[in-house]
Amino acid sequence: MKVKELLSFSPIVNVIKSLGPGLITGAADDDPSGIVTFLQIGAKLGLGMLWMVLFLFLMKIAVQETCARIGLVTGKGLATVIKNRYSKIVVLPISGLLILANVINIGVDIGAMAASLHLIFPQLPSYIATIIFTILILGTQIFIPYIKYVRFLKYLTLSLFAYVITAVIVGGNFIQIITATIIPHIEFSSDFIMLFVAMFGTTISPYLFFWQTSEEVEEDVAKNKIREIGKGKPNISKKEIRMMRQDVAIGMFFSQFITWTIIITTAGSLHINGITNIQTADQAAQALQPLVNTLVI
C-alpha cells in the first residue's frame, strides 16, 4: 500500500483535512493588532497574565460555537439573523459601532503589516506598503474562489508557529510557566486593569462572531446545501454538527496556544531585559529576535 493511501486512513490526517472555519477564525484572532496587545502584556507584566489564556479558552469556544451553529443551520450571516430578529432601534446602533470598530481594527492591522514590511525593506515607504496590502487583500477576496482562498488561509496559519519556536528558544522556568498558566495573578494597578480589559476585548472580539458565522454559511454554499448566502435553509446532519464543534474547539485551542506562546516569548525576550513598554512595530519585532539570531547562526 502506498504512503498516500496509508495517510488517508490516519484519523489525525482526516481531522486536519476537516478543519476549516474554526481553525481560520481562531488564527484570525491572532491578527497584527491582537499580537501587539499580547506582546504588550508579556512585556509589561511578564507571565503575570498568562492565566487568562486558559481562563478565556472555554468562553471563546462557547461564543464561537454559538455563532458557528447560527450560520450552519440557518444559511444566513449573523447580521441578517440579527436584522430579522430585532428592530432597527437595536440593529442600527450595534451595526454602526461594529463598522467603526472593524474599520479601526482593519486599519491597525494593515498599518502593522506595512510597518513590518518596512523593517525588512527599509527603502519601501510604509504608505506604499499599506496601499499594496490593501489592494492585495481586496483582490484575493474578490477574485479568488472561496474553496481556494480558504485553503490558502489554512496554510497561512503555519506562520504563527514562529512564536512557538521562539518560545522554545527563549525557554524559561517550566514550572513557573505552568504555575502562571493555572494560578490567577491579579494586580490593583492601572496598567494591569487596562491590559486585562484589552485581553478580553482582543480575545472575545465582535468581528470574529460575524467571521465565524459567515464562513460556516460559505461552507454550506461550497457543499451545495444552499444556492447562496441567505438563500434557502441547509439540511444539516448530527455528524456535521459534531464536526463543526470539533473544528471550533481545535481552532480556539490553536488560537489560545499561539497567544500563550506569544506572551511567553515576550516575557522571556523583552520583559526579562527591562523592555516593558512596546509602542512601535520595531519594538514588537524584537520579540522574535532570538529566532532570527538562531537562524543566522
N, C-alpha and C positions, 0 to 999 in steps of 0.2 A: 504494500500500500504506500502511495506517495505521501511525502511530508505534508503537502497541502491538504490531502484527504484526511490525514490524521488530525491536523489542526482544526478541520471543520467539525470534528466530533468533540473538541475540547469545550467544556462548559464555560471556562474563562473567556475563550475566544468568542463564543456565542453571546456572552454578556457584553463584551466590549463592542461587538457589532450592533447590539440592540440599543446602545447608548445614543442619545440624541439631544432633545430639548433640555433635559435635566442637566446633562454634562455641560452643554454650551452656556446655559443660563448661569450655572454655578461658576464657570470660568469667567463669564462676563462680569460677575460681581467683583472679581479681582482686576478691574479696569485701572487705567493710569491714575485717576483721581482716588480710587479706593486704595491702591497700592501706596500712594503718597500718605494717605491717612494712617495706614498700618505702619509705614516707615516712621512717621512722626510719633506714633505710640511707642514703638520699640526704642526710638532714640531718646525720647523724653522719660519714659518710665521703665525702660529695660524689659524685664519679664513680668513686671507688675500687673499688666492687664492681659496676660496670656490666658487666664482662666475664662475670659469672656468668649474666647473662640469655642470652647466646649459648651458654655452656657447658651450661646446663641444658635448652636448647631440644630438642636431639636426644634427651636422656634422657627428657624429658617426652613426646615423640612415641612413643618405644618403649614406655613404660609404658602410656600411654593407648590406643595401638593394640592392645596385647595385651588390655586389658580390653574394648575395643570388639569384638574378634574373639570373645571368650568369650561376650558377650551376643548377638551377631549370629547365631552358628552354633548355640548351644545353646538359645536361647529362655528362658534362666534368668538370674536375678540372680546377682551374684558371691557373695553369702552362701550361696545354695543350692548353687552349684557347689563351694564350699569345704566345705560341710557333707557333700555326697555323696562328696567325695574324701578327707577327713581325719577322724580320730577326734575325739570330743568333748574329749579332753585337749588337742588343738591348737586346736579351733574355739572353745571357750568362753572361754579367756583372751584370744584375739585379739578375739572379739566384744565382750567386756567392755571391753577397752581402747579399741576403736573407738567404742563407745557413749559412754564417758566423754569421749573426745576430741571427738566430734561435738557432744555436749551443751554442752561448754565453748565450742567454736567457734561454735555457733549463738547461744549467749548473748552472746558477744562481738560477733558481727555485729549482732544486734538491738539491743544496747546502743549500738553505734556509730551505727546508723541513727537511734535515738531521740535521741542527743546531737546529731547533725547537724540533725535536725528542730527541736530546741530552739534551735539557733543562728538558724534562720530565724524561728521563733515563740517568743521568749523567755518569753511568758506561758504556754506549754504545758509542764507538768511532764514531765520525762524519763520518769517511771514510767508516765504516761498514754500517752505516745508508744510506749513499749515494749509496752504492752497492745494498742494499736491495730495496730502492725505484726505482732504475734503472731497476732491474730485475722485480719488481712488475709491473711497468708501461708498460714495453715491453711485459710482459706475458699477461696482461689483454687486450692489444691492438691486440695481435696476436691470442690468443686462445678464447677470448670471442666474440660471435657474436655481430654485430652492435646493434641490437634491445635491447639486454640485457645490453650491455655496455652503451648505451645512457640513458637507464633507471637508471642505477647506477649513471651516471654523473648528472642527473636531481636531484636525492636525495642528492647528494654531495653538490649541491649549497646551501642547507639549512645551512651548516656550516658557511657561510658568515654572517648569522644573528647574530653571536656572536658580531660583530661590531655594529649592530643596537641596541642590548640590552645594550652594554657598553655605547653607545652614550646617551641612555635614562638615564642610571645610572649617568653618568658624568654630564648630564644636561647642564646648561649654559643659558645665556640670550637668550630667544627665538627670541625676536625682533632683537637682534644683529646678530643671526644666519641667519635669513631671509634676513636682510639687506645686510649681507656679500654675500649671495647667489645671490641676484638680482643686486646689485650695484658693478660694477668693481672697483677693488683696484689695482693700479699699483705703483710699486716702481722702481726707477732707481738705482738698485744695482746689483752686480754680482750674489749674492745668488738668488735674485728674477728672474733674466733673466735665470739662469741655471735651476731653478726649473720650470719656465714657459715652457722652451723647453722640459724638462723631462716629464711634464704633457701632452704635446701634443704627444710626442713620445710613452708614455705608453698607452694613451687612444686610439689614432689612430695608432694602431700597425700593421705592414705589415703581421705578421703571422696570424692575425685574418681574413684578407681578404681570405687567402687560406683555413683556417679552415672553415669559413662560406660557401664558395663555395663547398668544398668537402663534408661537412655534408649534404648540400641540394642534392647533387648527391647521397649520401648514402641513403637518404630518397627515391629518385626515384627508386633505386635498391630494397629497402625494400618493396616498394609498387608495385613491378613488372612492373614498367613503362619502365625500360631498363634492359638488362641482367646483365651488369656490368658497372663499371665506364668507360666512353669513348666509350661504345658500344651501338649505337643507339641514337635516339633523342626522348625524352619523350613527350607525348601529355599532356600538362598542361592546366587546365581549369582556368577561371577567378576566380572561388571560391578558388582554390589553391593558386593563386597569392595573393588574399586578406588575406588568412590565413598566408601566408609567411610574408606579410607586418605586420600583427598583431603580429606574433611571434617575428620578428626582433624588432619592436617598444617596446614590453614588455621586451624583453631581454636586450635591450640597456638601457631602463629605470631602470631595476633592477641593471644593472652594475653600472650606474651612481649614483643610490641611495646608493649602498654599498660604492662607492667611497666617496660620500658626508658624510656618517656616519663615515667612517674611518678618514677623516680629522677632523671632529667634535670631535671624540673620542681622537685623538692625541692632538688636541688643548686644550681639557679640562682635559687631564690627564698628558701630558708631558710639552707642551709649557707653561701652566699656572704655572708649578712648576720649570720653568727655565731649563728644559731639551730640548735643541734646536738642538742638533747635534746627529743624530742616525747613527751609523756605523755598529753595530753588531746585531745579532738576539736577543741577550739578551735584548738590549735596545729597540728593536722593540716590544718584548713581554711585556714590561712594559705598553704598551698602553692598554692591556687587564687586567691589574692588578685590576682595580675596579670591573670587572666582577668576577674575581677569589675570591676577598675578600668577595663579596656578597654571592657567592656560599658556601664559607667556613663558613660564619656566619649563 
